Amino acid sequence: MTGTHHGLTRLDQLVKSCIEGEGPTRPFAQTFGRLFPANPVQIKNITHADVIQALDNLASDMAATENTDGPADAGMTFLGQFIDHDITLDATSALGTRIDPAMIPNVRTPSLDLDCVYGAGPEASPHLYGADEAEQFLVFGRAENPRDLARTCAGKALIGDPRNDENIIVAQIQAIFIELHNLLMSKRVEDGDTAKDIHACAHEGMAEHTWHAHVHPKLRSFEEVRRFIRLHYQWVVWNELLPSFVAEECLKWALESTGFGWNAPVMPVEFSGACYRFGHATTQFKYALRQGEAPKGLFALPGFGPRPVDGNIDYDMFFSMNGGSTSQKARPVGPKLGSPLLNLPFVHDGIKLADIDETLTVDQARNLALRNMIRDRYTYQLASGQHVAARLGTPGVPVPPQLAEKGFTKTPLWFYSLQEAETHGSGKLTGAGGRIVASVFANLLKRDSTTFLHIPHFKPWNGFGGQPSIFAGMIAYVEANRSHIQHADALRCG
């Protein structure tokens, strides 16, 4: 049996081997990169203070004071946030400093592998798992709230990425994946018909000799369950999450072409620092957690601590499910943000922009839209929306008047992608922004030869059927079978 790389389970080693093989697959770089050359702010008959003020005016005019329904379920915004936490974590760059993206380590693995749930597996991340007969089950629940995340004595969530505890909605998407793993592990151990389905699905697209060479026998059930869930998760990302927010034309372009080419960075800052931040625009400023309850403001849904039982959501309030409540909707993608996002309550200090000797006031630092555009122009120096659209040959949109009247001839890429969605995309990303988002996900799925995309005619398991979406089916399966999870009491912590 081949040796295991430090910090990797054997299936992760198998994935590493697959994606670093010959042919079009290439290694997954652990740093960010650029699709387009750096685009520094050009000062001519204007000062940096003028630039900041113009961006501040634009950001302030983005405020929306009422919920507006778009086509996507409300929960899709938070599923998108969960996915972001699965593929990116920039713990190096800071607003107010300029940095070369190639020098920014990506702490998450840039692949759709659910490392934000599994960590590095039970061998390398044992704190996420139970003990003895439950050592391949994920810790979950507390005595005071069996549906909360497991926690340390200090109330910190025992999960693969701590950001998934930042609000109680994304925390409960994390919870679904943890409970699904524990439920399917229970089924796999019982070795009934469901276990046979898990085994057959997990082994699709992999030669048996490769599986046996890289998976230790004692981890066979765990790795089969993990790959089974990963495949369905990847299918949901491409077939349900992305179509909710990205125009079909962009998805088709990314899947059928080479996108930005095989030499493109796996995780470009144009994606992480601009276009994938479209989710900010789809966030409503209040949500009802359960049927019949009054909506609560976005920042009345705090995380990073034990969740009381009355913070548990009815999932059908966030995802369309048969026979349940009418789900709430996300905002359409466009150049408006719920007003709470323009006044972040947890920001208490201004931000010094050392390179240009300017300082954002506390009010400016609290404005998420302004923060996005300052990061674009001064931290990453991203290509403008007009430049990207011209390179891709997509229809253009004009510079907004708040910038044009100050002499701007180009628009920050983040705002431009929101304009495109409103002007050309009927509330979905299209054009430059849509193609960047679609191409990054297509690239992740293509380069990793273990994804569902490389399994001809892959179909989701029928156990997740009978709902408007496969993700809703995964939720419904957990909800219907939660009591079947083995070792549930032993897995509770905190």
N, C-alpha and C positions, 0 to 999 in steps of 0.2 A: 504494500500500500504506500502511495506517495506521501511525503511529509506534508504537514499542514503549515501554511504561512502563519506567522505570529499574528494573533488577533482575528483570524478568519476561521469560520467553521469550514467543514470540508465541502459543503455545497457552495459556499462563497468562494472557496478556492476553485471549484469547478467553473463557476461563473467567470472568475478571473482568467482561467485558462481559455475559456471560450472566447471572451472578448479580446484577448491578446493573441489570438491565432492568426493564421494567414488569411488573405483575401481582403474584402472591403471592411471587415471589422477592424477597429483600431483601439488601442488602449484608452481607457476613460481617464483623461487628465484630471488630477485632483486640484487644479487651479481654475480660476475663471479666465476668460479671454475676450477678444474683440472680433466682431464680424466686420467692422468698418474702422478706418483710422480715427485716432483721437481728433476731437473737434473743439479746440480751446475757445473760450469766449473772446471775441474780437472787439476791442474797445476803440471806437472811432466817434468823436464828437459826443461821447457819453461816458459816464463813470460806472464803476462796478456798483456803486450805491444806486445809480439809476437802473441798472439791470435788476438788482434785487427788488427795488420798488415796483418795477413793471411786472415782475413775476409775482410779487405779493398781491398786486392789484388783480392779476389774472386768477390767482389762487382764491382770493376772497370772493370773487364773482362766481366761483364754482359751487357755492353753498346751496344745498337743497334742504328745505324745511319741512317737506312732506314726503312720506313714502310713495314711491312710484313703482308699479309692478312691471317687470320685464318678462321675457319668456321662460327664464330658468327658475327652478325651485330655489327657495331661500337657502336651503342647506348646501346647494352647489357652491355658493361663495365660500363656505367653511370647508367643504371637501377640497376646493382649490387651494385653500390655505394649508390644509393638511398635506396635500401633494407637494406644495412648495417646500414644506419642512422636511419632506422625504428626499428632495433632490438638491437643495441648496442650503448652506449656512455660511455666510460671510461674517466671521467673528474678528476680522482684522481691520477693515476700512471703517472710517468714522466720518460722519458729516462734519465738514469744516476742514478736511484734509484732502489732498489730491493723491491718488495712488494708481499705480499701474495694475490693471486687472490681472496680469500674468503673475503678480506677486501676491495675490489674494488666495490663500488656501480655501478650498471648499471642504468644510468639515464633514458634510454629508457625502455619501457615495452618490455621484451623479448618475443614478440609474433608478428605475422604478422597482426597487427591491424591498420596500417596507423596512429599511433599517431603522426608521423612526419608531417602529413597533418592536422589532426583534433585536435591536442593537446588533452585536456581532454573534448572536446565538448563545445557547446555554453554556458553552465552554468558555467563551471570552467575555460574556456579559452576565455572569451568574446572578447578579443582584436583581435582574428582571424576571427571574424564574423561581419556581418553587423548589422544594427539597424532596429527597427520597423518591417515592413513586410519582411525585408531581414535578420532578426536576425539568421536564420538558414542557410544562405548562407555564404560562405567563402569570405573574402575580396580579391580582385584581380585586378591588373592592375593599371596603372597610366595614367594621361591625356596625357603625352608625349609619352607613349608606352603602349597601352591597353593590350599587351601580356606580359608585365613585371609583376613581383610579386608586390603586394602592399607593400608600404614602409612607415616608419616613416619619420618625417621631417629631420632626420639625415641620411636617405638613407638605414636604416636597414630593411631587409625583414621581413614582418609580416607573419611568417610561424612557424610550430610546431617545427622544428629543424633548427637552423640557418646555420648548415653545408650544407644544401641543396641550399645555395646561393653561395657556394665557387667557382663554375665555371658556365659558362652560359649554359652548356649542362645539367648538373644535375638539374639546376634551372628550365629548361624547361620541364624536366620530372616531377618535382614537380608541375609545372603549369598545365600539362595535368590532373593530379588528382584533382587539385582545380577546373579547368574548368568543368571537368566531373561531379564533385559533384554539381556544380551550375546548370549545364544543366539538370541533372536528377532531382534535386530539382524542377526546373521549370516544368518539365514534371509531377512530382508527384503532384504538386499543381494544375495543370490543370486537373488531374484526368481522363486522357484518356486511351487509350490502353497501352501505355508505363507505366503509373502508375500502371495498373493492373499487368503487368509483374514484375515490381519492387516489388510490394507487395507480389506476389506469391513467388518470389525467396527469398526475405528477411525472409520469415516465414518458409522456408524449414528447417527441422531438429530441430525445436523448438516447444515445446508444446505451444498452444495458452495461456493456463493459466499462463505459465511461462513468456511469452512475456507481458501479461497484468499486471502481478505483478511487473514487473521491468521497464516498459517503460511508462513514463508519457504521457497522451494523447496529450499534446501540442507538444511533441517531436516525435510523431509517424511517421510522414513523414520523418523527419531528420534521425531517426534511421533506417528506412527501406532503405533509400538511402545509408546510410553509410554501412549497412551490405551487401547490394547488391554489392557495389563497393569492399568491403573487400573480399567477396567470389571470385570475379573475379580476384582481385589482388593476392590472395593466389593461385588460379589456375594457373595464369601466372608464379608465382615464381617457382612452382613445375614442370609445364609442358613446360615452354618456357625458362625461365632464366637458370635454372639448367642444362637442357639438352644441352644448348649452350656451357657449360664450363665443365661439369662433365660427365664422362663415364656412360653409361646406366647401366653397371653392378653394379656400386656403388649406384645408385639410387634404383635399384631393391633390393640390399642387405639391404639398410636402411629402405625401405618401408615394406619389407616382414619379417624382423627380428626385434629384440628388440634393434638393434644397439649396443650401449655401455651399455644398461640396463636402467631400470627405475630409478636407483640411480645415474645415470650420471648427472653432472651439466647441467642445461638448456643452459647456455652460457659458454662453456669452453674456456680458454685462448688459447688452442691449435688451436681453430677455429678463434677467434677474433685476436689473436696476430701472427698467422702464416698462416694457410691454406686458410682462406678466403681472405687473402691479395694477392691471385693469380691475382686479378684485376689489380695490378700494372703492371704485365707482359703483360696484354692484351691491355694496353693503347698505342695508336699510338702517335708519337711525333708531329703530325700536323693533322688538320682536316679542310675540307671545310665546311663552315656553310650552304651555299646555292649553288644550281646548277649553274655552270659556274664561280664560284668564286675560286680564288687561295686558297689553304690550308693555315691555320694560325697555328703557333706554339702553343703547348699546353698551355704555360704560357702567350700567347697573348689573352687568353680567360678568363680574370679575372672575378671574381664575387664580392660579398660583396659590391655592390653599384648599383645605377640605371643603367639599361641596355638600351643602345640606340636601336632604331629600327633596325639598321643594324647589331645588335647582335642577332636578332631573327633567329632561324634556320628553314630550310626546314626539317621537320621530316623525309621525305623519303630519306634524305641523311644519316640518322642514323639507320633507321629501314626499312626493305624491305616492300614496299607497292605497290599495284597494280597500274599500269599506271603512276608511278612516276619515279624519277631518280634511277639510280643504287646505292644502299646504299653502303657506305664505310664499311669496315670490321674491326673488332678487331684483334689484334695480336693473334696468337695461344698461349695457355698457355705453357710456357717453360722458361728456365733459361736465358732469355734476356729481358732487359728493355729498352724502349726508352731513349736515352741519356739525354734528359732534366730532367728525374727523378733522374739522378745521379748528378745533379747540381741544387738543388732547389734554385731559386733566392730569396725567401723570408726568408731564413735562413742566419743570419748575425753573429752568435756567435758560438764558440765551445761548447762542452758539457762536463762537469765535471762528471766523473764516480767515485763518492765519495767512494764507497765500496772498490774499487781496486786502488784508488789514481792514476787514469789515466785520461787524457783529450783528447777528440776527437778534432782535428783541425777544423777550419771552413769548409775546403774542405771536410773533412770526415763527418761533421755534415750535409752537404748539400746532401750527397749521400743516397738516400732513401733505396737502397738495403742494405747498411751497417747499417743504422738505424734499419731496420727490424731485422737483425741478431744480433745486439747488444741488442735490446729489448728481443729477444729470449733468448740469453745466460745470460744476466746480470739482466734484469728487471724481467722476468717471469721464467727464468731457465727451459725452456721447455724440454720435452723428445726429444731425437734425432729422426730423420726420420727413422734410422735403427731400433731403439727400437720399435717405433710404428708399423713399417712394420712387425717386428718379432712377435709382440703380435697379429697382425691381420692375419698373414700368407700370406701377399701379396708379390709379387716379389720385390726383392731388387734392389737398384742401388748403385754403388760404391761411395766412398768419392771422391769429385772432386780433381784433382791433385794440385790445389792451396792450399788445406788444407792437403792433404795426405803428401805432401813434407815437411810440418811442423810438422808431427807426429800426426795429427788428425786421429782418427779412427771412428768418427761419424760425421754426417752432420746436421746443423741446420734444423729444421723441415720445415720452410718456403722454403728454397732453395731445400730441398729434394723433396717437393711436386711438385716443378716446374720441377725438373729432371725427376720424374716419368711421368709427362705429356708428356715430350719430348720423353722419352725412351719407355714407354709402352702405352701411352694414345693418340697418334696421335694428340697432341695439346689440349687435355682435361685432367682435373684432373682425376687421377685414383689411385689405391692402397691406401696407408695410407691417403694421402691428400684428395683424392676423397671421401673416406669413412667418414672421419671426417666432411667434408662439407655437404655431403648428410645426414648424421645421425642427425646433428643439425637441419636442416630444417624439416626432417621427424619427429623429436621429437617435434618441435614446433607445427606442424600440428596435430600430434596424441594427445598431451596432452591437447590441447584446443578443447573441444568438439563442439565448434561453427564453426569450419573451414569447408571448402568444403569437406575435406576428410571424414567427418562423415555424409555426405549427399549422400545416395546411388544413383549412376548413375547421379551425378551432371553434367550438361552440361552448358557451357557458353551461355549467351543470344544471340539470333540470330541477334540482333541489332549490335553486334560487329563482325558479320560474314563478309564474302566476301573479306577477306584480308589473306595474308600468315600466320598471327598469330593473336591471340586474342588481344595481346597488340597493334599491328598495327591497329586492328579493333577499339579499344578504341580511339586511336589517330584519326583515320579517322572519327569516329562518332563525336568527338569534332570539328574537322576541318569543317565538313559539316554542323554542327548545332550551331556553336558558336554564331551566330546572334540571336538565339532563347533564350539565357540566360536572365532571368528576372533580373531587378535591376542592370544591368551591370554598368551603370554610377554611381549609388549610392555606389557600392562596390569598386570603384577605390579610391586609397589613395596614396599620396606621389608624 
